[in-house]
């Protein structure tokens, strides 16, 4: 009767009904091979976003832009129970492009869980999820294992391994952490630009997408040398807030927003804003699609461009190579960015954002998709920038262990029925 419980067996794994597995440190190639043995495929958030981007460029016969996929297009018919579990009923008919990365991740989770398969494969299921959604996922997987489903979670973080997991496998060679990084390449001197004490001032800002109010009566001043943790549930408006600071949100011009001493819409160019910003986000990662090498991608951070269109200086090349060497990927400097793994791409974009030591560094889930080594490396880099006192950091994450010690101030989106947007912003400033 024991064999009736076995769902899959290989030299590395024997999966049985009702088991729960955490596989930590498996490389992308190992993961692809293992999943292929099971005759399955793991669809991730970035694949869905990439498909939607392709749809976004398509014009139909009536000359209208394709509205792209809706959340409902990715979901089976029998998923109402799990939609409620993950609080997704309100986005069922919403276009993917209007959802946060965390909301898309939850939709993919619901889709996978609703298949009613004997083996449930979850790739980095906690990445991008708020605390409430992580708790819901743990409860759902507990219930599934009780019903005889074998749950396998591929994880990069040891910290993400749930306590109730019955089987754990740590892949050799993928959990070795580097020694602490104590120094990063210095900033290239480009002359002194005067920056005011108040880098960004937002007064009574309201942002609305269609009928949905996302930010309501927001008042916030970002001072030079401050560092902020930004937290809140999936879809609450964190990325929208950051897009106002980065200059990427067109609604900046109909609101009272001042960046680096100049009011938006007063004649400043987008480059006047971008030269003072470094940014890492899932949206930016999605948009970096040009055919450049890893080295050229890092160098493009000096020019605030997607791609490299001029001849870099010797100092820019040398500094970029030093960053790549610190990250342990200098040997891949000539490799095409688009041919690298997702985690390698992410680490290179993090370096790109930091390479010019920007006055404001925007980090929207920077550790999303990073393996243990790269995550520790990234947090070391951020800690050094915090201590330098020359870069102001805005850091969004759902994982408390991602925040570095020097980031003391906190901005939290808190649920409230008294606000039309559904949230009010709570501020904690370091005294």
C-alpha positions as CSV (number, residue, x, y, z in Angstrom):
1,X,0.0,0.0,0.0
2,X,3.0,2.3,0.5
3,X,3.5,2.6,-3.3
4,X,0.0,4.0,-3.6
5,X,1.2,7.0,-1.7
6,X,4.2,7.7,-4.0
7,X,3.5,10.4,-6.7
8,X,7.0,10.8,-8.0
9,X,10.4,9.2,-7.4
10,X,13.9,10.1,-8.6
11,X,17.4,9.9,-7.2
12,X,16.9,13.2,-5.5
13,X,13.2,13.1,-4.5
14,X,10.4,10.8,-3.6
15,X,7.2,12.8,-3.3
16,X,4.3,11.3,-1.5
17,X,0.7,12.3,-0.9
18,X,0.1,14.7,1.8
19,X,3.8,15.8,2.1
20,X,5.0,19.4,2.2
21,X,8.4,20.2,0.8
22,X,10.7,23.3,0.9
23,X,13.5,23.1,-1.6
24,X,15.9,25.9,-0.9
25,X,18.7,27.1,-3.2
26,X,17.8,25.2,-6.4
27,X,19.2,27.0,-9.5
28,X,16.9,28.0,-12.3
29,X,18.3,25.2,-14.6
30,X,17.8,22.6,-11.8
31,X,14.3,23.9,-11.2
32,X,13.4,23.7,-14.9
33,X,14.8,20.2,-15.2
34,X,12.9,18.9,-12.1
35,X,9.6,20.5,-13.1
36,X,10.0,19.0,-16.6
37,X,10.4,15.5,-15.1
38,X,6.9,16.0,-13.5
39,X,5.5,17.1,-16.9
40,X,4.6,20.5,-15.5
41,X,5.5,24.2,-16.1
42,X,5.8,27.0,-13.6
43,X,4.4,30.3,-14.9
44,X,5.8,33.3,-13.0
45,X,4.7,36.9,-12.6
46,X,7.2,38.2,-15.1
47,X,6.1,35.9,-17.8
48,X,2.5,37.2,-17.4
49,X,3.7,40.9,-17.4
50,X,5.8,40.3,-20.5
51,X,2.8,38.8,-22.3
52,X,0.7,41.8,-21.4
53,X,3.4,44.1,-22.6
54,X,3.2,42.5,-26.0
55,X,-0.6,42.9,-26.0
56,X,-0.2,46.5,-25.1
57,X,1.5,47.2,-28.4
58,X,-1.2,45.5,-30.5
59,X,-3.8,47.6,-32.2
60,X,-7.0,45.8,-33.4
61,X,-8.9,46.3,-36.6
62,X,-10.9,49.2,-35.1
63,X,-7.6,51.0,-34.2
64,X,-8.0,50.5,-30.5
65,X,-5.2,49.3,-28.2
66,X,-5.7,45.8,-27.0
67,X,-6.9,46.0,-23.4
68,X,-4.7,43.0,-22.6
69,X,-5.4,40.1,-20.2
70,X,-7.8,40.4,-17.3
71,X,-7.3,38.6,-14.1
72,X,-10.3,36.4,-15.0
73,X,-8.4,35.2,-18.1
74,X,-5.8,33.5,-15.9
75,X,-8.3,31.9,-13.5
76,X,-10.3,28.7,-13.8
77,X,-14.1,28.7,-13.2
78,X,-14.0,26.9,-9.9
79,X,-11.8,29.3,-7.9
80,X,-14.3,31.5,-5.9
81,X,-13.2,30.0,-2.6
82,X,-9.6,30.9,-3.1
83,X,-10.4,34.3,-4.5
84,X,-12.0,35.1,-1.2
85,X,-9.1,33.6,0.7
86,X,-6.7,35.9,-1.0
87,X,-9.0,38.9,-1.1
88,X,-9.1,39.1,-4.9
89,X,-12.8,39.3,-5.7
90,X,-12.6,43.0,-6.4
91,X,-9.9,42.6,-9.1
92,X,-11.5,39.6,-11.0
93,X,-12.4,41.8,-14.0
94,X,-9.4,44.1,-13.8
95,X,-6.7,44.3,-16.5
96,X,-3.4,42.8,-15.5
97,X,-1.6,46.1,-16.3
98,X,-3.6,47.9,-13.6
99,X,-2.6,45.4,-10.9
100,X,0.4,45.3,-8.5
101,X,3.0,42.6,-8.8
102,X,1.7,41.2,-5.5
103,X,-1.8,41.0,-6.9
104,X,-0.7,39.2,-10.0
105,X,1.4,36.8,-7.9
106,X,-1.8,36.0,-5.9
107,X,-3.8,35.4,-9.0
108,X,-1.2,32.9,-10.2
109,X,-1.3,31.2,-6.8
110,X,-5.1,30.8,-7.0
111,X,-4.8,29.5,-10.6
112,X,-2.2,26.8,-9.6
113,X,-4.1,25.8,-6.4
114,X,-7.4,25.5,-8.2
115,X,-6.1,23.0,-10.7
116,X,-6.7,20.2,-8.1
117,X,-3.5,18.5,-9.0
118,X,-1.9,15.7,-6.8
119,X,1.3,17.8,-6.8
120,X,1.3,21.5,-6.3
121,X,4.5,23.3,-7.3
122,X,5.0,26.9,-6.0
123,X,7.9,29.0,-7.2
124,X,8.9,31.7,-4.6
125,X,5.3,31.9,-3.4
126,X,6.0,34.4,-0.7
127,X,7.7,37.0,-2.9
128,X,5.6,40.1,-3.3
129,X,2.9,39.0,-0.8
130,X,1.8,41.1,2.1
131,X,1.6,39.6,5.6
132,X,-2.1,38.8,5.3
133,X,-1.7,36.9,2.0
134,X,1.3,35.0,3.3
135,X,-0.8,33.8,6.3
136,X,-3.6,32.8,3.9
137,X,-1.2,30.8,1.7
138,X,0.2,28.9,4.7
139,X,-3.3,28.0,5.8
140,X,-4.4,26.9,2.3
141,X,-1.3,24.7,1.9
142,X,-1.9,23.1,5.3
143,X,-5.5,22.3,4.3
144,X,-4.3,20.9,0.9
145,X,-1.7,18.5,2.5
146,X,-4.4,17.3,4.9
147,X,-6.4,16.4,1.7
148,X,-3.5,14.4,0.3
149,X,-2.0,17.0,-2.0
150,X,1.9,17.1,-2.1
151,X,3.0,20.7,-1.9
152,X,6.5,21.6,-3.1
153,X,7.8,25.2,-2.5
154,X,10.9,26.4,-4.3
155,X,12.5,29.1,-2.1
156,X,15.5,31.3,-2.2
157,X,15.3,32.4,1.4
158,X,15.9,30.1,4.3
159,X,13.7,32.5,6.4
160,X,10.7,31.7,4.1
161,X,10.6,28.0,5.0
162,X,7.3,27.6,6.9
163,X,7.5,25.8,10.3
164,X,4.9,23.3,9.3
165,X,6.9,22.0,6.3
166,X,7.6,18.3,6.8
167,X,10.5,17.9,4.3
168,X,13.4,20.2,3.5
169,X,16.1,20.0,0.9
170,X,19.0,22.4,0.7
171,X,20.8,22.4,-2.6
172,X,24.6,22.3,-2.4
173,X,26.5,25.3,-3.5
174,X,23.6,27.8,-3.5
175,X,23.4,28.8,0.1
176,X,27.0,30.1,0.5
177,X,27.0,33.8,1.5
178,X,29.8,36.1,0.7
179,X,31.7,38.0,3.4
180,X,30.2,41.3,4.4
181,X,30.9,44.0,1.8
182,X,32.4,47.0,3.5
183,X,33.1,49.3,0.6
184,X,31.6,50.1,-2.8
185,X,33.2,52.0,-5.7
186,X,33.3,55.7,-5.2
187,X,31.0,58.2,-6.9
188,X,32.4,59.7,-10.1
189,X,32.8,63.5,-9.7
190,X,30.5,65.3,-12.1
191,X,30.5,68.7,-10.5
192,X,28.3,69.9,-7.7
193,X,24.6,70.2,-8.2
194,X,22.7,72.2,-5.5
195,X,20.0,70.2,-3.9
196,X,17.5,71.7,-1.5
197,X,16.8,70.3,2.0
198,X,13.4,69.2,0.8
199,X,14.0,66.8,-2.1
200,X,10.3,66.1,-2.7
201,X,7.2,67.9,-1.5
202,X,3.7,66.5,-2.1
203,X,0.7,68.6,-1.2
204,X,-2.9,67.3,-1.1
205,X,-2.1,64.8,-3.9
206,X,-4.9,62.7,-5.3
207,X,-4.3,60.0,-7.9
208,X,-7.2,58.2,-9.6
209,X,-7.2,55.4,-12.2
210,X,-10.6,55.3,-13.9
211,X,-13.1,55.2,-11.0
212,X,-10.6,54.0,-8.5
213,X,-9.0,56.5,-6.1
214,X,-5.5,55.2,-5.2
215,X,-4.0,58.1,-3.3
216,X,-6.1,60.6,-1.3
217,X,-5.1,63.9,0.1
218,X,-1.5,62.9,0.4
219,X,0.9,65.3,2.1
220,X,4.5,64.3,2.5
221,X,7.9,66.0,2.5
222,X,11.0,63.9,1.8
223,X,14.1,65.5,3.3
224,X,17.7,65.1,2.2
225,X,19.4,62.3,4.0
226,X,16.2,60.6,5.2
227,X,15.6,56.9,4.6
228,X,12.1,55.4,4.5
229,X,10.6,52.0,4.8
230,X,7.3,51.9,2.8
231,X,4.9,49.1,3.7
232,X,1.3,48.2,3.1
233,X,-1.0,45.5,1.5
234,X,-0.8,44.5,-2.1
235,X,-2.4,47.0,-4.4
236,X,-2.6,49.8,-1.8
237,X,-0.7,52.4,-3.9
238,X,3.0,52.0,-2.8
239,X,4.3,51.8,-6.4
240,X,2.0,54.7,-7.4
241,X,3.6,56.9,-4.7
242,X,7.1,56.0,-5.9
243,X,6.2,56.8,-9.5
244,X,5.3,60.4,-8.4
245,X,8.8,60.7,-6.9
246,X,10.6,59.2,-9.9
247,X,8.7,61.5,-12.3
248,X,7.1,58.6,-14.2
249,X,3.5,59.3,-13.3
250,X,1.7,61.7,-15.7
251,X,-0.7,62.7,-13.0
252,X,2.2,64.5,-11.3
253,X,1.4,67.5,-13.5
254,X,-2.2,67.9,-12.3
255,X,-1.1,67.8,-8.6
256,X,1.0,70.0,-6.4
257,X,4.3,68.2,-6.5
258,X,7.8,69.8,-6.1
259,X,10.9,67.7,-6.9
260,X,14.4,68.9,-6.2
261,X,13.1,72.5,-5.7
262,X,11.1,72.7,-9.0
263,X,7.3,72.3,-9.3
264,X,6.3,69.7,-11.7
265,X,5.0,71.3,-14.9
266,X,7.1,74.4,-14.5
267,X,9.3,73.7,-17.5
268,X,11.6,71.1,-16.1
269,X,12.4,68.1,-18.3
270,X,12.2,64.4,-17.4
271,X,16.0,64.3,-17.4
272,X,16.1,67.1,-14.8
273,X,14.3,64.6,-12.5
274,X,16.0,61.4,-13.7
275,X,19.6,62.6,-13.1
276,X,18.9,62.7,-9.4
277,X,17.1,59.3,-9.3
278,X,18.2,55.6,-9.2
279,X,15.4,53.1,-9.4
280,X,14.7,49.3,-9.2
281,X,11.2,47.9,-9.6
282,X,9.4,45.1,-11.3
283,X,8.0,47.5,-13.7
284,X,11.4,48.9,-14.7
285,X,12.8,45.4,-14.9
286,X,9.9,44.6,-17.3
287,X,10.7,47.6,-19.5
288,X,14.5,47.0,-19.8
289,X,14.2,45.1,-23.0
290,X,17.1,46.4,-25.2
291,X,19.9,44.3,-26.5
292,X,22.8,45.4,-24.3
293,X,25.6,43.5,-22.4
294,X,25.6,43.3,-18.6
295,X,28.4,45.9,-18.6
296,X,26.5,48.3,-20.9
297,X,23.4,47.9,-18.7
298,X,25.3,49.0,-15.6
299,X,26.9,52.0,-17.5
300,X,23.4,53.1,-18.7
301,X,22.7,54.0,-15.1
302,X,25.0,57.0,-15.5
303,X,22.8,58.3,-18.4
304,X,19.4,57.3,-17.0
305,X,18.6,55.5,-20.2
306,X,17.2,52.1,-21.1
307,X,20.1,51.0,-23.2
308,X,23.4,52.7,-24.0
309,X,23.5,55.2,-26.9
310,X,26.8,57.1,-26.5
311,X,30.5,56.3,-25.8
312,X,31.1,55.9,-22.1
313,X,34.1,57.5,-20.4
314,X,37.0,55.3,-19.1
315,X,36.0,56.2,-15.6
316,X,32.4,55.0,-16.2
317,X,33.7,51.7,-17.6
318,X,36.2,51.1,-14.8
319,X,33.6,51.9,-12.1
320,X,31.0,49.7,-13.6
321,X,33.5,46.8,-13.8
322,X,34.3,47.3,-10.2
323,X,30.6,47.0,-9.2
324,X,30.3,43.8,-11.3
325,X,33.4,42.4,-9.7
326,X,32.0,43.1,-6.2
327,X,28.8,41.2,-7.2
328,X,30.8,38.3,-8.4
329,X,29.6,38.6,-12.0
330,X,32.5,40.4,-13.8
331,X,33.1,37.3,-15.9
332,X,29.6,37.8,-17.4
333,X,30.2,41.5,-18.3
334,X,30.0,40.8,-22.1
335,X,27.0,38.5,-21.9
336,X,23.7,39.8,-23.3
337,X,21.4,41.1,-20.5
338,X,18.3,39.4,-22.0
339,X,20.1,36.0,-22.0
340,X,20.8,36.1,-18.2
341,X,18.7,34.5,-15.6
342,X,16.0,36.6,-13.9
343,X,18.1,36.8,-10.7
344,X,21.2,37.9,-12.6
345,X,19.2,40.5,-14.4
346,X,17.8,41.8,-11.2
347,X,21.2,42.1,-9.5
348,X,22.6,44.0,-12.5
349,X,19.7,46.5,-12.5
350,X,20.3,47.0,-8.7
351,X,23.9,47.9,-9.5
352,X,22.7,50.1,-12.4
353,X,20.6,52.1,-10.0
354,X,23.4,52.5,-7.5
355,X,26.3,53.2,-9.8
356,X,26.0,57.0,-9.8
357,X,25.3,57.2,-6.1
358,X,22.0,59.1,-6.8
359,X,20.5,61.6,-4.4
360,X,17.3,59.5,-4.2
361,X,17.4,55.7,-4.6
362,X,14.0,54.1,-5.1
363,X,13.9,50.4,-4.3
364,X,10.6,48.8,-5.0
365,X,10.9,45.1,-3.9
366,X,14.5,45.0,-4.9
367,X,15.1,41.5,-3.5
368,X,12.2,40.0,-5.5
369,X,13.6,36.9,-7.2
370,X,17.1,37.1,-5.7
371,X,18.9,34.0,-4.5
372,X,20.4,34.1,-0.9
373,X,23.9,35.3,-2.1
374,X,22.5,38.1,-4.2
375,X,20.0,39.2,-1.6
376,X,22.7,39.5,1.1
377,X,25.0,41.4,-1.3
378,X,22.2,43.8,-2.2
379,X,21.4,44.5,1.5
380,X,25.1,45.1,2.1
381,X,25.3,47.6,-0.7
382,X,22.2,49.5,0.6
383,X,23.7,49.6,4.2
384,X,26.8,51.2,2.8
385,X,24.8,53.8,0.9
386,X,22.8,54.6,4.0
387,X,25.9,55.2,6.0
388,X,27.4,57.4,3.3
389,X,24.8,60.1,4.1
390,X,24.7,61.1,0.4
391,X,21.8,59.0,-0.9
392,X,18.2,59.1,0.4
393,X,16.6,55.7,0.2
394,X,13.0,54.8,-0.3
395,X,12.6,51.0,0.2
396,X,9.4,49.0,-0.4
397,X,9.2,45.4,0.8
398,X,6.8,43.0,2.4
399,X,9.6,41.2,4.2
400,X,10.9,42.8,7.4
401,X,14.2,40.9,7.1
402,X,14.9,42.8,3.9
403,X,15.1,46.2,5.5
404,X,18.6,47.3,6.6
405,X,19.2,48.7,10.1
406,X,19.9,52.2,9.0
407,X,16.5,52.8,7.5
408,X,14.6,54.2,10.5
409,X,11.6,56.2,9.1
410,X,8.4,54.4,8.1
411,X,5.5,55.2,5.9
412,X,2.6,52.6,6.1
413,X,-0.6,52.3,4.1
414,X,-3.2,51.4,6.7
415,X,-6.7,50.0,5.7
416,X,-9.5,52.4,6.6
417,X,-13.2,52.4,5.5
418,X,-13.2,56.2,6.2
419,X,-11.1,56.9,3.1
420,X,-12.5,56.5,-0.4
421,X,-9.1,55.1,-1.5
422,X,-9.5,52.5,1.3
423,X,-6.2,53.5,3.0
424,X,-4.7,56.3,5.0
425,X,-1.0,56.9,5.3
426,X,0.7,56.6,8.7
427,X,4.1,58.2,9.2
428,X,6.8,57.4,11.8
429,X,9.8,59.8,11.7
430,X,13.0,59.1,13.5
431,X,13.5,61.8,16.2
